[in-house]
Amino acid sequence: MTEEIFRMSSHRPYLLRALVEWINDNGMTPHLMVDAGVPGVQVPASAIKEERVVLNIAERAVVGLHIDNEYVSFTARFGGTSFPVNVPIAAVLAVYARETGQGMALPDDIPGTEPLPGDDDDTPPPSAPEPPAAGKRPFLRVVK
């Protein structure tokens, strides 16, 4: 009997969409923490602080929010200027409610769940974001 390997798509975009829906359903403001150093991240340079950017993705703050299995995209105003934002799912570090801090740091993908499109090419999967440098305080807090 041969051993079959069942490949599944990444679970990260599904968690992200579910958490954004949960935050919205509770009348809170969803924010994304993004690793701005990941290739493909398109945000204004002025919004980046210490290789991170926090994005308010509430319906009232953005236009055309779209979260698919590869990217989060929308248009938002930064300093009064409209700017198209594109964030690869791999760059999203966490999603949380601004008002309470409740949310989740997105886990790394489980090995064998790399994105399925383009499976036949030899492109390595995106690397996981580096942990914060020692001595820096984390951005999220544990809520019990």
N, C-alpha and C positions, 0 to 999 in steps of 0.2 A: 504494500500500500504506500503511495507517495504522500509526502507531507506537503500540504498546501499552505501557502502563506497568504493570509487575508489582509490586504492593505486597506486601511481606512483613511479618510481625509482627516485633516487636522481638526481637533476639537475646539481650538481657541476661538474661531469666529462664532461658533455656536454658543459658547460661554459668554462671549462679548455681547452678542445680540440679546441673549436671555437676561443678562445683568442690566443692560440699558433699558430693556422693557420693564424689569422689576423696579428700577429706580424711577422711571417715568410713571408707572402705575401707582407709586407711593407719593407722587406729587413733588419729587425732589429733582435736583439738577444734576444730570450725569456729566462727569468729567473723565477724560482719558489722560493718563500719564503715558507719554511717548518717549522712546529712546530716539532722539533726533539724529544719532549717528548711524542708524541703520540705512543702507542704500534704499532709495526710493521715497524717503520721507520728504514731503514738500510742505514746508511751513515757513512763514516769514522768519528770517534770521533774528530779527529783533525780539521774537517770542521765545527764543531758545536760551535757557539758563543752565549751565553745567551739563550740557549734552542732553538735557531733558526739556520737554515742553508739556504744559498742562493745557488741554483743550476743553472748553465748555461745548458740549454737543447737544444742549437742550434745543428743542424745536424752535423756541423763540430767539435763539442766538445764531442759528445757522440756516442756510438755504440748501435744499436738495441733499439732505443727509442720506447716504447710501452705505450700508455695511454688507459687503458680500464676503465670500470665502477668502478673498485675497487682499482687499483694500477697504479702508474707511475713507470716504470722500464726501466733501461738502464745500460750500463757499461760506466764508465768515469775514467779519470786519475786524481788522487789527489796526489800531490807531486811526480809525475812521476810514480806512481804505479796504475795499473788498478784495479778498485773496482766495484763490482756489487751494484747498487743502487736500492732500492725498497722503495716506498713512498705510503702509503695508501692515497686515495683521501681525506679522512677526515683530513689528516695532512697538506694538501696544503692550506696555508693561502692566498696567492696572486700569480698572474702571471703578469709580466710586461716586457716591452722592456728596456734593459739595457741603450740604447742610449738616450731615451727620458723620461723614468720613467712612460710612459703611460701604463695602464693596469687596473687591477681590483683586489681588495681584494674579494675573493670568499665569498659569503654570506653563512650563516648557512643553513642547510636543512630546508625546510618547514615541520612542524610536519605532520606525516603521509607519509613521503617520504623516510623512512629508506630503506636501501638496501633490495631488494626482495629475493635474494638467502638466504636459511636457515630461511625463514619467520616463520617456525613452531617451531624453538627453542626459548628458553627463554633468549637468550643473549641480554643484553641491547645494544642500539646503542652507537657508540663511542661518548664520550663527546666532546663538542665544545672546541676549544683551549681557554685558559685563556687570557683575555686582558692583554696588557703590564702593568707592575707595574707603579703606579703614579710617575711622575717625569721623566720617560724615554721618549725620543723623538721617534715618530713613524718612521718607515722605508720608508713609501711611502708618496708622497705628492699629493695634489689635483691639477689636471691640467684642466684648463677650456678651 
